[in-house]
């Protein structure tokens, strides 16, 4: 078996409207489709980055909280590639998102930062 790529990442949101706004307005992901699933009392939002389907956001009633620190089992972070990490950090800070100090990956030599968004951390490389 030889895999080609990651098809998408699924996230269950603690606050659907806030998560939707963050991923579409702050990060600029494009909405492919938004569906209300009445039998589950749940929204499903399919998002794309540069025309490529990448992320599913789900809302469910009464989801348990996920502990953040120390790290818990489950999704650890999302990683997005970017051309200019400093510009992205500036853009996020102007939108009220705080980033951790930039670090350098000891194996790849690439810069990265983390910022927390609701259920998970996101990393720019």
N, C-alpha and C positions, 0 to 999 in steps of 0.2 A: 504494500500500500504506500502510495506517495501522495501526500497532501500538497495542494497548490498554495493555499493561503488561508487566513482566518476569514470566515464568512461574515460574522458579526459578533457583537458582544451584547449580552442582555443584562439589564439592571432593573431591579425592583426599587422604585422610588419611595421615599418616605413622604414626599410632597410633590405630587405630579405637576401641578402648575408651576411651582418654583423650579423644578428640574427641567421642565419643558422650556421655560424662559432661559435658563442658564445655557442649555445645550444649543438652542436655536439663536437667541439674541446675543449672548455673551461670546460663545465659541463659534457661532455662525454655521452650525450644521443645518442642512436643508431637510425639510419635512418631505418624506416620500408619501406617507400615509398615516392617518390618525384614525383609530377605530375604537369605538366604545363596544365592549363585549358585555351585553346585558346579563347573560347567564352567570358571569363572574363578577359583576359590578366593578368592572375594571377597564381602564384605558390601556391601549397599546399604541405606541408611537414609533414608527420606523424612520430612522434618520440616515442621511448620507453625508459624506465628506467628499467634496470635489466630484460629485456624481456617483460615488461608490457607496453602496449600502454598507453601513458599519455598525450601527447601534440600534438596539431596541430598548425603549423605556416602558416599564409596566407600572401600573398602579393597582394595588389590591387593598381592600379594607382590612384594617387591624393587623398590619404586618408587624412582626416583632422588631425591635431596634437591634442594630448590629453594633456590638462594641467596637470602638476604634483603636483604643490603646489599652493594653498591649494589642498587637495585631491579632485578629481572629481568623479562623478558617473562612474561606470564601474569596471573592474577588479582591485582589490586593490593590491594583491600580489599572488605569487605562493609560496607554502611552500614545502620544501624538508626535509625529515628526514635524519640525518647522525649520524654516530657513534662518531666522534671526531670533534667538531665544530672548535677547535683551528687549527687542521690540514687543514680543509677545508678553513678556512680564510687565512692561509699561502699559500695554493695552489692557491687560487684566487688572492692573492696579487702578487704572482710571475707571474701571467698572466695579471697583470695590472688592476685588479678589486678591487676597494676600498670598504671595508665593514664598516658599522657603528660600534660603540663600542658594545660589547656584553652586552645584557641585560638579566634579569631573569623574566620570566612570573610570575606575582603575583599570579596566580591561580594554575598553574601546577608546578611551581618551576623549569621549564626547561629553559636552556640558549637558546638565539636566537640572530641573527643579521640580518640586512637588507643590501642589496646592490641594487642599481638601475641598471636596464638593459633596455635601450630603453623605452618601453611603460609601464613597471610595475616594482614593487619591488619584490624581491625574498627573502624568509626567510628560514634560516636553523634552525631546532629545534633539 
